[in-house]
Amino acid sequence: MRFVIVTGLSGAGKSEAIKSLEDIGYFCIDNLPPTMIPKFAEACFRTEGKIDKIAMVIDIRGGEFFDDLFDSLEYLKEKQYKYEILFLDALDEVLVKRYKETRRKHPLAPNGRIISGINLERQKLRDVKNRADNIIDTSKLKARELKEKIIEIYAENGQIENEFVITLISFGFKYGIPVDSDLVFDVRFLPNPFYIPELKGLTGNDAVVMDYVLSHDVTKEFIQKLTDMLEFLIPGYIAEGKKQLIISIGCTGGRHRSVAIANSLYEKFRADGRRVNLDHRDIEEDAIRNGKKL
């Protein structure tokens, strides 16, 4: 089990850190009173691996309870429960600026100067900082850069890439573009099986329609260029911390060309070992609406 205690200066980024840990599969708790750490740890270690990654924020918001932290840590050590401390820090001027931007009061100086609260907090946290396994100075870090550091330290190899999910949606433009699309591609320029009598009543899921759509040189060139572009884009999305990419492929009715292209991309992504979902949103929409009209 990996048991991470996240602490540090107020305003240094603990909330962003815990969100990043949650994104990579940690069971997270914010502002747990230190006196509750031993019982919580015991409960988690008894799950026999069902909960194997835990992170909790312990900070000065706990007031006088924060002083119990070292007793709790000593208990974990006696029970041989391994833990790590992640300490987030930042320069005084950066912390003051962040407080002024958010118009928040410092928990240790609710009616006084922010810098006074910061100085007092540093004194209270000095010992726990000295015991920290990892210290991150967030003074010059953007949220994305902090997340990258968290991933670098606490994620398992390849975990982020394996969590990245691609969803392919085929749709008909006459029924509207899927509202959650990240990328939209219009394939209405491709030869249309709708005008082939023996193909009109079929869909892009039928082999004969797939063969017709994919047999044209323009389709082959389009799929190659689109695949090259997506292979270029996807690592960038992963590096930015994106968890899901929704790619929508549209034709007129969402029944023939878009379905065939989405199916082709689906097979390519699966062959590459990527996690991919497939949704033919409008494949039966024409039949349903025509049926209503009759």
N, C-alpha and C positions, 0 to 999 in steps of 0.2 A: 504494500500500500504506500502511496505517496501522500503525505500529510503536510500541507503547506499552511503556515500562519503568515498572513499578510498584515503588515503594520507599517508605521511611518508617520511622517508629518501630515497634519490636516492640510488638504489642498495639494498634496504631492502626487495624487493620481491613484489612490487605492481603489476607488470605484471603477476606474477604467481597467485596472489590473484584474479585479475580480471578474469583470465581464469577459476579459480575454481568457481567463482560466476556465470560465464556464463554457466558452466557445470551443475549447479543446477537450471537453468532457469531464471537467472537474465538478463534483458536487460542492456547491458554494453556499456559504452562510455569511451574512454581513452583520457586523457588530454583535458578535456573541460575547456575553459576559465571560471573562477569563475563568471564573469559578466553575463554569459549566464545561470547560474543555475536557477534564478527565472523564466525566460520564459520557460525553459525546464521543470521545475517542474510543472508549471501551465498546460502545454500541456499534461503532463503525468497524472496528477490528474483529468483532464477532460475526460479521456478515460473511466471513470466509470468502472474500474476494468479490462479493456482489457490489460493494462500494470500494473501489480500489484507488480512487483519486479524489482527495478532499482538499478544499481551500476555505479558509475562514479569515475574515477581517477582524482584527482586534486593534482598537485604537482608543484614543483619549476620550472619545465620546462615552465610554463606559464609566467615566468619573472615577470615584474611589474604588470601583471594582477593578480598574486597570492595575492597581497595585497588587492584585492577587495573581497576576500573570506568571510571575516567576515561581510561585508555589505550584501552579498548575504544570509548568514546564518541568519542574523537578519531579513531579509525580509521573509524568510521561517517561522521563528518563529512568526512573526506578522500575517502571513496568516494561521497560525496553520497547516502548512505542517510539519508533523513529519519526522525527518531524524535521521540517525545514522552516527557517524564518526568511521571508522576503521583506526587506525594508526599503520603503520608497522615501526619497529625500529630494529637496530642491533648495535653491538659494533663497535667502530671506526676501530679497527684492522681488523675486519671481512669485513667491507665495503671497506677499502683500498685494502685488498686482492682480493675481488671480482672485483674491478675496474682494478687492475693490470692483473687479469686473462683474463678479456674481452678486455683489452687495450682501454677502453673507457675513455674519459675525463669527469671530474665532471662538470655539467652545471654551477656551480658558480665559478669554477676555471679552465677555459679552457686552460689557459697558465701557470698555477701555480701548486702548490702541491695539491694533492687530499685531504689531511687532512685539508688544509685551506678551501677548498670548503665544506667539511663535517661540520666543526666548524661553518661556516657562515650559513649553511642550518639549523643546530640545533637551532641557535638563531632565525631564521625566523619562524621555526615550533614550537617553544616552546609553544606559546599560543594555537595553534590548538591541540597540543598533550594534553594539560591540559583539553581540552573540549571533548576529544575522549571518546566514549562509550566503545570501545574495543581497547586494545593495544596488539599487538603480537610482541614479540622479536624473530626475525628469525635467530639470531646468530648461533644457534645450530640445526636449522631445515633444513631437506632436503625438496625438493619440495613436495614430497608425504606427509610429516608430516605437512607442512603448509596447504596443501589442506584438510587434516583431520580436522585441527583446524577451517578452514573456514566452512567446512560442519557442524561441531559441533555447530557453532554459528549461521549460517545463513540458513541451510537447514531445511525444515519441517520434522517432524517425519516420517521416512519410505520413504522419497522421493528418496534417492539414490537407495535403493533396488528396488523400483517400476520403476525406470528408466532403470534398468539393463535388457537388451534384449538378449535372447538366439536365435540364428538362427541355425536350423538344416538343413543340406544339404545332400541329398543322391546323390551318384555319381558312375560312373564306372571307375575303375582304367585304363581301356584301353583308356579312354578319358582324363586322367590326373587328378591330385589332384587339387581341388579348391585352387587358389593362396592365397585367404584371410583366409584360415583355421587357427584356433587357435589350435584345437585338431582334429586329424584324427584317425579313427578306421577302421580296416580292418575286414570285416565280411565274407570273402571268405572261412573261415573254416566251416561255417554253411551249412547244407544240402541245395542243390540248386534245386529250383523248375524248372529251365530250362530243367532239364532232365526228368521231368514228362510231357508226351505228352499233357495232358489236361490242364496243367498250363503254358506251355512254352509261349503261345501267350498272356497270361495275365500279370498283373503287381502286385506289392506289394500293390497297392491301392484296388485290388479286395479281397473281404473277404476270398475267398477260398485259395488264396495265403498267405494272412496274417495268416490264421489259420494253414496252412502247416508249415510256417517258425516258428511261435511262439509255435507250439505244441511240439517241440523237447526239451528234458531236457537240452541239451547243450545251446540252445537259451535262455531258462528261466534263467539258471545260469549266462550266459553272461550278460543279461539285468540287473539282480539283482546286479552283481558286478560293472557293468558300472554305474548304477544309484547311488550306494553307493559312488563310486569315485567322480562323478559329484557333489553330495550333499556335499562332503567334500571340493571340489575345489571352488565351486561357491562363498561361503562367503569370501574366500580369495581373489578372483578376485574383488569382490565388495569393500573389505577393501582397496585394492590397487588403487581404483578409476576407474577400468575398466568399460566401459559402455556397451560393447557388447562382447558376447562370440560366436564364430562361430565353431560349432561342425560338422565335415564332416564324414559321414558314407559311406564307399565304399565297393562295391562288384565288380564282373568282368565287368558287363555291366551297372550297375546302374538302373536296371529295377525291380528286384525281392527282394532279401534279404536286400539290403541297404534301399530300400523304406519301406519295412515292419518294419525294426528296427527303422528307423527315425519316422515313424508314431507312433510306440509304445511309443517312448520317448516323442514325441510331446504331446500325450494324458496324459502322466504322469506329464509333466511340467505344462500343462494347469490345471490339477486337483489340483496341488499345488499352483495355483494362480500366476504363473510366466508369464511374457511377453515372448512369444515365436513365432518365425516365422518358416515356413516350406517351403523348396525349393527342389523339385525333379529335379535336373539339367539335368540328362541324361535319364530320364524315357522313352522318345520317340526317343532317339538317334539311337538305333539299327534299328527301323522301318524306320526312315528317311534315314539313310545311305543305308539300303537294298533296299529301294525304288529307290534311285538314281542309284543303280547298275543294276536294272532291265531294 
